[in-house]
Amino acid sequence: MSQLKIYNTLARDKQVFVPKVAGKVGMYVCGMTIYDYCHVGHARMMMAFDVVYRWLRASGYDVNYVRNITDIDDKIIKRAVENKETIGSLTARFERYMDEDTAALGILPPTVVPHATAYVPQMLDIIDKLEQKGLAYKSEDGDVNYAVRGFDGYGKLSGKSLDDLRAGERVDVSSTKRDPLDFVLWKAAKESEPEEAKWDSKWGKGRPGWHIECSAMSCATLGEHFDIHGGGADLQFPHHENEIAQSEGAFGGPMVNYWIHNGFVRVDNEKMSKSLGNFFTIRDVLKKYDAEVVRFFILRAHYRSPLNYSDVHIDDAKGALSRLYTALSDVDLGTEAVAVNWDEEHALRFREAMDDDFNTPLAVAELFDLAGEVNRTKSVAGRLDAARQLKALAGVLGLLERSPQAFLQSGGQEEGGMDEAAILDAIARRADAKKARNFAEADKIRAELTAAGIILEDKPDGTGWRRA
């Protein structure tokens, strides 16, 4: 039986996964800063760790999956002020939108969703510990900063020395800092900021810096030392580097055993991001494409590799997913849930792929091999066994969970195509033409449907249809 190996960013190598407590996994993933709609880059990150979560559970682990919400931040305050609404109103709305988008994509909810504003006391406690150890200081402008050069391990995640590193994005370089790499732990309140963005502290009114939030929330929900910490590759430095400095500086021991980072989404060879203005919101994409097609598109790439976003690639994913559903369309699977037969050869290769750093491209390849077996097998029992295994294995990845008919006939007017009533009317007219032996008319109707993206399938019990 294969062992799960995870590419650990900290070790720069794949390592056999050994949880701190046998049979249990604690996993923390940096979630959304909720002031706007989520884009495809966010979907890619949440999908990557949805797969990790699903596979850990399928492997028999009891997983405590924590994905936080940042609900206090410079951008949040700015947007709320611009909108003339409260911060709480703004963040509640966009958290609801995020939940709707992730549910549509089949992304399972985490077991714990901590909100930064609920953990300010824990943040202040960590900052106090850091100050006592000489790792935090209050500057002239009232901010409390982390003294980076006081922490010997700084740079071990990014693999750079202190002298090589520069203040990364979201780090404000201030003349009141002792070192440009020092980062803010506690931001002094500004008179212009709303009162709901201010908390009392021994250093004066203010609010937490971004980095300290995750140290406090991960410690409060998983402990000072836990198994897995994840997030997008852009968070490796400075955010995750700073988390390590804060947590290990405060508590004195290792913070995380395995660091996992997913790759970027790229558009025209540039990273998809709001700052570049080349992003597509999940909502906009789902207006055009079926949510399962988008999920499948993301899963066809390894989570650490770049994901190239384009309509051409999603159209290709749609055609590929349709082939999997088509393989199931002539098999009566019944309504009961089907369990994976893990002793079967495709399942063994599927497991081997997933145990190799969650290699979804190879796992998906096994689904296509099974679909081919369904199509080739002559015996009813053999086809049924292969189809059940296909559906069950796909379900591990959150795929093929609808009936084939529901997927193959999905879409319609919102995609500029024929609606179901018009299709059924054309099929009925074609049947009447065939009965009248007017084969030219029947062929004409079929050609019109084909041109409209409707594929007819004549069977002994009638004519079925699907969208191309």
N, C-alpha and C positions, 0 to 999 in steps of 0.2 A: 504493500500500500504506500502511495506517495506521501511525502511530508510537505506541508505548506511552507513555501519560501517567499519571503517578502523583500523587495528591494528597499533597504534601509538607507535613506539619504545620509544619515549621520555616519554610517559605515562605508557608504559608497559601494555597496555590494549587496547581493542577495544573501539573506540569512534565513536559516530554519527558524520558523516561528515557535517560540516557547513562551507561553503566557506566564505571568507572575504566579497566578493561581490556576492549577490544573482545571480545565473545563470552563474557565471564565475569562472573559476579555473585557478590558476597559478601553474604550476608544473615544477620543475627543477630536472633533473636526471644527475648524474655524468656519463659522457660518456667515450669514449675510449682514451687511450694514443696511438697515431697511429705511431708505428714503426715496426709492425709485423702483421701477419694475426690474425684475431679474432678466438678464440676457443669456444668450446661449453659452457664454463662457461660464456663467454661474451654474447653468444646467449641467455642463460637462463635469464640474467639480462635484456637485451633489450626486450625479449619476455614478461617478467613480467610486465614491464611498458608499453609495447604495449597493453597488456590486460587492464591495468588500464586506459590508454588513450582511448581505444575503449569503455570501459564500461562507463566512464564519459560522453563521447559524446553520447552514446546510451541512457544515462539517461537525456539527454537534456542540458548538460552543454556546454558552449562555453569555450574550453580549450586552453590555451596558454602553449604548451608543449615545454620546452627548454631542449635539451640534448647537452652538450658541447663537444668540441674536445680539448684535450690537445695536442698542437703541439709544445711545447717546454718543455724539460725534460732531465734529465741526460741520460736516456736510449736512447732517440732520438738522442741527440748529439753524444753519443758513436757510435750508429749504423751508423749515417751519415758519421762520420769520418772513420769508418772501411770500409764503402762502397765507400769512396772517392766521395761522392755526397753532394749536398747541403741539408740542413735540409728541405727546402721548397719542393724539389724534392721528398725526402723520404716520408714526411708526406702526400703530395698530392696523391702519389701512393697508400699508404695504406688506406687513407680515401676512395679512389675510390673502393678498394677491399672490404672495410667494407660495403659501400653502396650497392655493388653488392650482398654481402652475405645476408644482411638484407632484401633486396628486394626479393631475392629468398625465404626467410623464411616467407614472407608476413608481415614483420614488417613495420608498417607505418612510414614515415618520420616525425620527430618532426616539429612543426611549426617554431621553431627558432633553429639554430645550430651555436652558437657562438664559435669562435676559440680563444684560450687563447692569441695568439700573437696580436690579434686586440684589446685587452682590457688592455694592460700594463699601459696606463695612469690612468685608473680607479683603478688598483691595487696599483699604487704609491699613489694615493689620499687616499685610505683606510689606507695604511701603515703610511702616514703622520698624519692622524687623530689618529691612535693608538699611535704614538710617542708623540703627543701632550697630550694624556691622560695618559702617563706614562706606556703604555702597550707594547711599542716597544723600543728597544735600539740597537745601533750599537756596535758590539763586536770588539775585537782587530783584528780579521781576515778580517774585512770589511763587514761581513754579518750583516743583520738587523734581529733580533730575536724577537719573541713574548714572553713577560714575563707572563708565565702561571699563576703564583701565584698571579698576580695582578687582575685576573678575577675571581670573586667570584663563578660564575656558572660553572667553569670548572669541567667536570666529570659527568654532569647531564644526558647526553645522554647514556654514557656507564654505568652509575649507580655506579661509583666507586669514592672513595675519592682521593684527590691528592696524599696522601701518599701511596695509593694502586696502583696507576697507574705507568706504566713504559713507557719509550719511545718506541713507537710501530714501526712496519716496516715502512720504508721510512722516519724515523726521525733520523737524524745524531746526535749522541751524541758528542759534542765538548767541549773541556776544556775551550773554550772562552765563553761558555754560563754560565749564572748566575745559571741556574738550569737544570738538565738533561732533564726535560720535556719541556723546552723551545724549540720552533721550528722556523725554518727559514722562514722569510717573503720575504727577498731579498738576493740573493746569489751574492757575489762579483765576478766579472769576473776574469777568469783565462787566462793568456797569451796564453795557449795552445788551448783555445776554439775558434771556428770560430767566426768571427765578427758578423754574423747574429744571434748569440746567446747572443748578448750584447746590452743593452739599457742604455741610460743616465738617471741618477737620482741624487737627492741632496746628496745621500750617495755614489756616484761614479758609474762607469759602472757596470752593472750586469744583472741579470735576475730574474724573480719572482720564489718564492718557489711554490711547488705544491698546497698547501692548499689555498693560497691567490687567486689563479686563480678562483676558484669556488665562493668565496665570491664576487669577482668583477663582474663575469659574471652573477650570479643570481641577484644581485642587479641592474645591468644595464638593464637586460631584464624583470625582474618581480617586482623590487622594493625592499626596505629594509625589507619588511615583506610580505611573500606570503604563499600560502596554503600548498603545498606538496613538500617535497624534498625526492628523492629516490636514491637508489644505492644498491650495493651488501652488504651483511652482513659484509664483510671484511673491508668496508669503515667506519663502525660505529666508530671505534677508530683506528688510531687517526684522520683520514681525516675529518669526519663529526663533531667530537668533536671540532676540530680546526677551522672548518668553523664557528661554533656557536660562539666560542671565538672571532674570528676576526670580524664577522659581528655585533654581539651584543655589543662587546667592542667598536667598532667604532661608531655605530649609536644609541646605548643606549636602544633599544627596542627589542622585540622578533623577531627572524629571520623567523621561520617556525612554522606553526601550527601542521602539521602531518608529521612525519618522517616514511618512509616506506623502509624496507630492505628485499631483497630476499635471499633465502637460497642458499647454495653451491651446485655445482655439485660434486658428489663423484665417484671415481673409486677405486674399491677394498678398500672401507672404508676410503679412503684418499681424501681430497679436491683436485679437479682438478685445477692445476695451472702450469704456465710455470716454476716456480722455482722448482717444484717437478718433472718436465719432464713427467708428466702423462696426458698431455692434447692432445685433438684432435681438429684440426682446423675445422672450419665450412666447409671450402672448401673440405677437405678430407672426411668428413662425407657425404657431398652432392654428392660426386662421387659414393658413395655406396648406399645411400638411397634417396628416393624421399623427396623433401623439405617439403611437407605438412605432410609427415609421421613424420619427425623430429619435426615440429611444434606441431603436435598432441601429440607426446611423451612428450614434455615439458609441454603442457597444462594439461595433465592428473594428474600432481602433483600440489599440492597447492604451490603458489609462495614462501611461507615462509619455506616450508619443504625441506629437502635434496632431491636432484634428483639423483638417482642412474643410472649412464650411463653404458650401456652394449649393445652388439649386440642382446642379447636375449630380452631385454626390448624394443628395437626399432623394432625388428621383431614382437613382440607381438602388439605393437602400429600399425604396418602396417596391421596386420590381423584385428584389431578392427576397424580401419578407413575404411578398405575394406568392413566391414559389414554395415557401415553407407552408403557408396556409393552404395552398392548392393541393399539396401532398396529403393534407388531412381532410380535404373536402369530400372525398368519396368514402370515408371510413366512419362508421357509426361508433363513436367513442363513448356514447352514453353521457350521463350527467354527473356521475360520481368522480371525485378527484382521483387522479392516477398518481401512484408513487413511483419514484425512480427505482429501477432495478440496477443497483450499483455494481452488480457482478457482471453485467452485460458489457461487451467489448467497447461499444461507443461511450458508455458511461465511464468506463475505466479511463479512456483517453480524454474524455471531458474533464474528469477529476484531475488527471495529470496536468492538463492545460491550466486549470484554475489554481492548482497548487503551485504552479510556476509563476508566482507574482501576478495572479489574477489575469491570466492571458485569455481575455475574451475572444480575440480573433480566432485562436485555435479551437476554443470551445464552440464558437459559432460554426466553424468548419465541420465539427462533428454533427451538428444539427442538419447541415446540408447532406452529409453522408447518410444520415438516417432517412431524410426525405427521399433520397435516391433509392434507398432500400424499400421504402413504402411503395414507390412507383414501380419498382422492378418485381417485387414479390408477387407470385401468382396465387398462393394459397390465402384464403380469407383470414385464417388464424395468424399466419405469418405477417400479413399486412397490418392486422390489428395490433399485434405485439409491437411492431416497429413504430406504428403511429402513436401508440400509448407512450412508448419510450421517448419519442420525439417531443410530444407535448409536455411530458413530465420534466425532461431535461431543460427544455426552453423555459419552463416555468421557474426554474432556479434563477434564471436571469430576468424574470419578469416579462417574458415574451410568450406569444401564442396562447394567451389566456382568454381570448374571445372565441366564439364559434367561428369556423372558417367563413360561413356565410356572412356573419356580421362584419368581418374585416373586408372580405372580397367585394362586398356590395356597399362598403362605406364610402363616404364622399357624396358628391352630387352638386346641387345648385350652388353651394358655397364655393365650390371649385370651378364653377362655370360649366358643369356637365349636366346631363339629363337627370331628372329626378326619377324615383322608383316607379311612380305611377305612369310616367311616359314610357319607361322601359317595358313595363308589364303590358301596356297597351300595344306597343310595337310587337312584342312577342306573340300576343293574342292574334294580331292582324296577320302575322307571318304564319301562324298555325292555320288560320282560316284560308290563307292563300294556298298552303300546301294541300289542305283537304280538297280545295277546288282544282288542284293540279295546276295551279298558276305558279309554276316554279320560278318564272322570271320575276314575278312580284315578290315571292318569298326571298329570292336571292338579293333583290334590291333592298328589302327591309333589313336583311342581315348586314349588307354592305353599309347601309346608313348607320346602323348601330355600331359597327366596327369603327367607322369614321368618328363616331362620338365617344370612342373609348370603351365600348361595351362588348365584351366577348361572350358569345352564346355557346352553350355546351349542351348538345342534344343527347339525352339519355333515354333509356327504356321507359322511365316513369315520367318523362316530360322534358322541357327545356329549362336548363338552369342558366344563370348569367353571373358575370363578375365584371368589375371595372379593370381595365388594363393597367 
